[in-house]
Amino acid sequence: MPRTAHYIDCQFGQLHYYQQGENEKNVPLICFHISPYSGRYYEKFQQKISSDRIVICPDTPGYGGSSAPANPASIEEITKAMVELVNSLGYEQVDLLGFHTGVLIAAELTNILPDKIRKLILPGIPLVPKDKRSAFRKNYETPRPYFEDKGFLANKWNEGLESEKEGWNNERKIEMFAEVMRAGLKSNWGFMAVFDYDIENSLSLIEKPVLIPIPDEMLAASSRAAAGLFKNAEVIEMPHIQADLFENCPAEFIDQIRVFLT
């Protein structure tokens, strides 16, 4: 079944999401993306995992096709829009997947709707030490010199080419760079929300089964540290995987998810 695009009304205007799959025997999976991308980040993963279940990939408010808040929004405020999404879908239960920023949205949603959430998959947990969060946030709240520095965009493009985007072909790099630019001057708002959030308290409240795959990526160490905060977490070390999990969709990663969600 091909991927389709949908909208619902939410507190910020309209919330956009992609849906794929039609097997309703398995619990649907909702995937929350990393900032500053959109639900398109999961395009290849969604195609793979939707062969036996419905998979929904929303755009966080302010990213992709979703309306932006008037001002920087907290994880709590962003998640209220996702509550509206879950309620509009009408499923008895859903499973959640979050990556980087998406981890916190998944965690907050689980604590708001514990009866609706069955299981969580959380690679890339952004557990930043409390004494460093204000400095990180200050960096992201500083306006980017899109217009003052003529070389700024070229530098951002080159940084993307040199970063851990193994497995992205040239077309994909352009697509994802365009998604980042689509957020405009609000592209850093998702990061700001991350560093304002009480992640330790939120994760410690979750009693649902949690799967934490840990490939060789920038948040591997913080994911290991965060695993101890959960009441019921399973960690799977994947140090040999350096390419983007959701672009390359290695068979062992897909297989582990299917087993966990059984």
N, C-alpha and C positions, 0 to 999 in steps of 0.2 A: 504494500500500500504506500503511495507516495506521501511525502511530508506536506502538510497543509498549514496555512497561516490563519490565525483567529485573533479576535479582539474581545475583551470584556470592558465594561466600565468599572473604574476604580476611583479611589479618593483623589488621585492625581490627574484623572482624565480617562485615558484608555490604556489598558495593559495588553501588550501584544505577546502571543505565544505561538510556537510551532508544535504541531501534533502529528504523530506517526504511529502506525500499528492499529490493529483492530481486534486482537484476541483479548476478550474481557474475562477469560477464565483466570488469568493471573492479575495480581494487584498492579495497577498503573504506577509508573515511575515518573516523578517530576524532578527535573535537573536544573539547578541554579548555577549560573555561570560565574566565572572569574571577571572582575573588573579589569579594564573598561570595555570588555567585549559585549556580546549579546547571546541570545539563545542559539545563534548560528554557530557559535563556537563548538557546539555538540553535534553538528550536522552528521558527521560520519559515525560517531558513536550512536546517535539516535537511530540511524538506519540499521546498524548492526543489532542493537539490543531490542528494537521494536518488532523483531521477527516473531516474538511470542508474547508480546504485551503492548499496551498503549504507553507511549512515552511522550511526555509534554515538557517543552523547554521554553520557559518564559523569558522575556527581556526584562531585566531589572528596571524599575522606573528611572527614566533619564537616559537609558541605553537602548540601542536598537530601535524598534518601532514603538516603544512605550513612552507615554507622556512623562515629562520631567516634573519633579516637585518645583515649587517656586523658589525654595531655598534648600540648602543642603539638608538631607533627611537622615535620620538615625536608622540603624538596623531595625529597631523596633517599628519605626514608621514605615519603612520599606516593606517589612514583613506583613503589615496590616493589609497591604495591597495583595500579597500572596494568599492571605486568609480569604480575601474576596475571590481569588482565583479558585482555590480549593473548594469553597462553598458553591461556586457557580458550576464546577465540573460535576458535582453531585455524587461522587464515588463514596462508598461506605468507608474505605480505607485507601491510603496511598503510601508508597515508599518514596523516599527522598534521596537525592544525590546532590552534594554541593562540593564545589572546588574553590579554594581560596575564599574570596568574598562570599561565595555561595554557601560555604560551610556555615557561616554565621546566620544566614537567612534560614537555612534548613534547621539549625539548632533552635532558633527563636520560634519558628513555626511549630516545631515539635512541642515546645513548652506551652504554646498557646492552644494547640489542638492535639493534645496527647491521645485522645481516643481515635483520631483520624489517621495518625501516623503509625505505621507498622514497623518499618526498618529504615536505617540510614546507611548510606555509603559516603564516607567523608575523606577523600584524599586531599592532601594539601591544606592542613589546618593552620591558620595564621595566628598562632599563639605567640604574641610579642610580649616580652617582659614589660611589666607595668611602668617601670622607670624610663622606658624608651618610647612609650606610645606618644607622649606629647610632642617629642621631637619629630617623630615620623609624621604625625598629623600636621605639624607646622610646615613641613616640607611640601605636603600635598595641598595645603590651603593657600600656598603662595601662587599667585597667577602665573601661568606659563607665558613666556614672551613670544606668542605666535606672530605678533605684528612688529614688535620691537627688534627681534633678532631674525634677520633674513635667513640664517642658517639653521634655525631651530627645528623646523620640520624635517629638513634633510638629515639632521643629527638623530632625530627620533626614528626615522626610517632606517638609518644605518645601525642604530642600537638594536632594532628589531631583527635585522638580518644577522646580527652577531650574537643574539641571545639564544636561550635554550628552546629554539623552535625547530629542532630536528624533526624531520618528517613532514614539514610543511613545504609543498611545492611552491613555485613562484606565483601561480595564480591565487593560491590560498593565502599567501603572505599579503598580497594586494587586497584581497577581500577583507581580511581581518584588520589591516591597517585602516581601511575605509570605515569599518565598524567603530574603531577607536575615534576616528575623526568625526564620525556622525554624532558623537556625544558632545562635541564642541567644547566650550569653556567649562562645561559641567563634568568633564571626563574624570576628574579627580574626586568627585563627591563620594563615590563608592569606597575609595580608600580612606577618606576622612571618617566615614561611618565605622569602618573596621576598627580604627584606633580609638574610637569613643566607646566601644562596646565592652561590657563586662563579660568577656568570654569565659573566664574561669567559672563564674557562677552559673552561666547558662549551660555549659557542657556538664557540670556536676549534677544538674537537675535531671538529665536525660536518663531514663531507665530502659528505653528501647534498645534492641540489638543494633550495634554499630560495627560496620566493617571499615577498617582504615588501611587501604593499600598504600604502601610507601615506596614509590620508585625513586630513582636518583634525580631529585628535583630540589628547587630552592627551599622548600618548606619541609624537607624530610625530617630534619632535627626537631623542628617545632611540632610536627605531627606525632613523633615519638613521645615528646614531653606531654602533649595534650591527651594522648591515649589513656594516661593514668587518671584523668579527671572523670572519665565515663564510668558508669556502674556496670556496663555490659559491652565491652569492646573487644573486637578481634583484630589484631594487627597482622598484615601480610607484607613482609619485606620483599621488595622487588628491586634490589640495587643494580641489577644488570639492565634495567629499562631506563634509558636516558631520554628517549624520544617522547614527544607529547603523547600521553596516555590516550587522549580522546581523539587525536588525529590518526594515530597508527592503530589504535584498538588491538593491541597484542592479544592473541588467542587466550593466553593464560589469564589475562585481566578480565576479558569477557566471560570466560568460564567460571572464574571465582565469583563474579557478580551473579551469574545465573544460579550457582549453587547456593549462595547466600540468600538470594531472594526466593528460593523454593519454599 
